[in-house]
Amino acid sequence: MKKSIAIIGGGASALFASIILSKRNFDVVIFEKNAKVGKKLAATGNGKCNITNQDLSLNHYFSANPSFVKYPIETFGFKEFSKFCETIGLSLISNENGKTYPASLQASSVVDVLYNEALFLGVTFHLNSFIDELKFQEKIEITTDNKIFKFDKVIVATGSIAMEKLGSSGSGYEIAKKAGHTIIEPIASLVQLTSPNEDIYQLNGVKTDSSVTLFINNKSTKTITGDLLFTNYGVSGNTILDLSRDANMALENSFGVDILVDLFPKLDKNKLVSILDNKAKALKGKGVEFLLLSFVNTKLIPFIFKKAKIAQHKLKINDLDKKDLLNIAYTLKSIKININGSKGFQYGEVVAGGVCVDEIFNKTMESKKQKGLYFCGEVLDVDGACGGYNLHWAWASAFVLASNMQ
Ligand SMILES: Cc1cc2nc3c(=O)[nH]c(=O)nc-3n(C[C@H](O)[C@H](O)[C@H](O)COP(=O)(O)OP(=O)(O)OC[C@H]3O[C@@H](n4cnc5c(N)ncnc54)[C@H](O)[C@@H]3O)c2cc1C
């Protein structure tokens, strides 16, 4: 007799686990609350799906117990994932930074490959089926549409509470709690940050290649270089998304949070002053704005002059003295922005927190609290940096679960 497995949720980790389990001759049924599977997966990577990364070093992962991720990620790394993708006809392409995508650059094609493979292997799908309760009898009972289904094992693959409109609403936490699990308080991560400094709102839409340092209680903690987007509520871009986890944790603890933006991370201050000095000499007689025109985004020019405290009567480049040039260079390398919040769960790509991993076996993903109950993907207290790490967690946790299930 084949063992029967129910998977609650039809997202990334569920589809992946269902394929491996079916290949291993388990009888798999997926219950998905949406009318379609993989709605979030289809929205990943701005529709391109940053599916994994060639560099899966463990420092890209976070959890209250970071050692939990070691076994799944090291067992099912980039090489193993790529090989597996070949077996199901999922073609991959990597860029120079190691970020990896489907060759089609189409997230929906990843959903199509996984869903069709699962169907081909005989996985049964119950769509529009929201599950909020499990009954642990001799078998595990699931009731939906007034029908009772009985399974040998149940996998909770419901995702987190990030971007509820795509399906995950935190219901997995409730199922886990009812089975005796602890939930590490979820906090939005990979999310845009808000600022009370209204003077930056006028920079809405300006995208820069900057280095951004996070300050917590005036202490520098982490610097990330990459794109930074100014918005009419605060800041966004990959640098901000990657700093948002620490920023939100600090805000939760009522710590002061600021970021310091260096618009020219590749130039030291002296080099910048010398460039400005040469420009000033070449552009003598022209208006001050010509000093920065074509050097920074045009929208930034009045903002930089104001921050650098260039007196209003200094209209011409010749009016600027050495101290002014130093102030402009200093401002270009250190714009301080206060952070007072984030756009929250509705906009966050993932959450930090979830089912406490101390209560899960990391070789099988089985609950230590309830036999026959398993978890994989983002419902667990594991999250990753930008760059394909969260989807890789979905694949790796599903892989060890499905490969080791007895
Ligand atoms: C906009 C956006 C872009 C992203 N881009 C990337 C990226 O490029 N690279 C990357 O690595 N990560 C990215 N992520 C994160 C990544 O999508 C998630 O980490 C990943 O999808 C988690 O997989 P999962 O299987 O745990 O959950 P999900 O993929 O969220 O799937 C959970 C499924 O369970 C269903 N469900 C929930 N509760 C129930 C219930 N009670 N009953 C039945 N069904 C239920 C949901 O409808 C959903 O379909 C992005 C996230 C977002 C929001």
The ligand as an SDF file (V2000), in Angstrom:
LIG
                    3D

 53 58  0  0  0  0  0  0  0  0999 V2000
    6.9200   39.7880   -4.7480 C   0  0  0  0  0  0  0  0  0  0  0  0
    7.8470   38.6970   -4.2800 C   0  0  0  0  0  0  0  0  0  0  0  0
    8.9950   38.4470   -4.9940 C   0  0  0  0  0  0  0  0  0  0  0  0
    9.8760   37.4420   -4.5590 C   0  0  0  0  0  0  0  0  0  0  0  0
   10.9880   37.1780   -5.3170 N   0  0  0  0  0  0  0  0  0  0  0  0
   11.8310   36.1920   -4.9250 C   0  0  0  0  0  0  0  0  0  0  0  0
   12.9440   35.8480   -5.7390 C   0  0  0  0  0  0  0  0  0  0  0  0
   13.1220   36.3630   -6.8570 O   0  0  0  0  0  0  0  0  0  0  0  0
   13.7970   34.8870   -5.2640 N   0  0  0  0  0  0  0  0  0  0  0  0
   13.5930   34.2560   -4.0660 C   0  0  0  0  0  0  0  0  0  0  0  0
   14.4130   33.4200   -3.6860 O   0  0  0  0  0  0  0  0  0  0  0  0
   12.4920   34.5260   -3.3130 N   0  0  0  0  0  0  0  0  0  0  0  0
   11.6140   35.4560   -3.7240 C   0  0  0  0  0  0  0  0  0  0  0  0
   10.4950   35.7030   -2.9680 N   0  0  0  0  0  0  0  0  0  0  0  0
   10.2240   34.8530   -1.7770 C   0  0  0  0  0  0  0  0  0  0  0  0
    9.6530   33.4930   -2.2240 C   0  0  0  0  0  0  0  0  0  0  0  0
    8.6210   33.6930   -3.1540 O   0  0  0  0  0  0  0  0  0  0  0  0
    9.1260   32.7040   -1.0290 C   0  0  0  0  0  0  0  0  0  0  0  0
   10.1200   32.5950   -0.0520 O   0  0  0  0  0  0  0  0  0  0  0  0
    8.6670   31.3080   -1.4560 C   0  0  0  0  0  0  0  0  0  0  0  0
    7.6280   31.3830   -2.4100 O   0  0  0  0  0  0  0  0  0  0  0  0
    8.1870   30.5140   -0.2480 C   0  0  0  0  0  0  0  0  0  0  0  0
    7.7280   29.2540   -0.6980 O   0  0  0  0  0  0  0  0  0  0  0  0
    6.6840   28.4360    0.1720 P   0  0  0  0  0  0  0  0  0  0  0  0
    6.3870   27.2050   -0.5680 O   0  0  0  0  0  0  0  0  0  0  0  0
    7.1290   28.3370    1.5580 O   0  0  0  0  0  0  0  0  0  0  0  0
    5.3750   29.3710    0.2250 O   0  0  0  0  0  0  0  0  0  0  0  0
    4.5040   30.0240   -0.9380 P   0  0  0  0  0  0  0  0  0  0  0  0
    5.2020   29.9760   -2.2240 O   0  0  0  0  0  0  0  0  0  0  0  0
    4.0380   31.3270   -0.3920 O   0  0  0  0  0  0  0  0  0  0  0  0
    3.2710   29.0350   -1.0570 O   0  0  0  0  0  0  0  0  0  0  0  0
    2.3490   28.8540   -0.0170 C   0  0  0  0  0  0  0  0  0  0  0  0
    1.0330   28.4460   -0.6410 C   0  0  0  0  0  0  0  0  0  0  0  0
    0.1720   27.9500    0.3680 O   0  0  0  0  0  0  0  0  0  0  0  0
   -1.1480   28.4230    0.1360 C   0  0  0  0  0  0  0  0  0  0  0  0
   -1.8260   28.4060    1.4320 N   0  0  0  0  0  0  0  0  0  0  0  0
   -1.5140   29.1820    2.5140 C   0  0  0  0  0  0  0  0  0  0  0  0
   -2.2820   28.8140    3.5670 N   0  0  0  0  0  0  0  0  0  0  0  0
   -3.0810   27.8020    3.1380 C   0  0  0  0  0  0  0  0  0  0  0  0
   -4.0800   27.0190    3.7740 C   0  0  0  0  0  0  0  0  0  0  0  0
   -4.3790   27.1860    5.0620 N   0  0  0  0  0  0  0  0  0  0  0  0
   -4.7260   26.0810    3.0390 N   0  0  0  0  0  0  0  0  0  0  0  0
   -4.4180   25.8890    1.7250 C   0  0  0  0  0  0  0  0  0  0  0  0
   -3.4780   26.6130    1.0840 N   0  0  0  0  0  0  0  0  0  0  0  0
   -2.8130   27.5470    1.7820 C   0  0  0  0  0  0  0  0  0  0  0  0
   -0.9450   29.7990   -0.4640 C   0  0  0  0  0  0  0  0  0  0  0  0
   -2.0470   30.2340   -1.2020 O   0  0  0  0  0  0  0  0  0  0  0  0
    0.3110   29.5730   -1.3250 C   0  0  0  0  0  0  0  0  0  0  0  0
   -0.0320   29.2020   -2.6380 O   0  0  0  0  0  0  0  0  0  0  0  0
    9.6050   36.7050   -3.3720 C   0  0  0  0  0  0  0  0  0  0  0  0
    8.4340   36.9650   -2.6710 C   0  0  0  0  0  0  0  0  0  0  0  0
    7.5560   37.9490   -3.1120 C   0  0  0  0  0  0  0  0  0  0  0  0
    6.2970   38.2040   -2.3280 C   0  0  0  0  0  0  0  0  0  0  0  0
  1  2  1  0
  2  3  1  0
  2 52  2  0
  3  4  2  0
  4  5  1  0
  4 50  1  0
  5  6  2  0
  6  7  1  0
  6 13  1  0
  7  8  2  0
  7  9  1  0
  9 10  1  0
 10 11  2  0
 10 12  1  0
 12 13  2  0
 13 14  1  0
 14 15  1  0
 14 50  1  0
 15 16  1  0
 16 17  1  0
 16 18  1  0
 18 19  1  0
 18 20  1  0
 20 21  1  0
 20 22  1  0
 22 23  1  0
 23 24  1  0
 24 25  2  0
 24 26  1  0
 24 27  1  0
 27 28  1  0
 28 29  2  0
 28 30  1  0
 28 31  1  0
 31 32  1  0
 32 33  1  0
 33 34  1  0
 33 48  1  0
 34 35  1  0
 35 36  1  0
 35 46  1  0
 36 37  1  0
 36 45  1  0
 37 38  2  0
 38 39  1  0
 39 40  1  0
 39 45  2  0
 40 41  1  0
 40 42  2  0
 42 43  1  0
 43 44  2  0
 44 45  1  0
 46 47  1  0
 46 48  1  0
 48 49  1  0
 50 51  2  0
 51 52  1  0
 52 53  1  0
M  END
$$$$
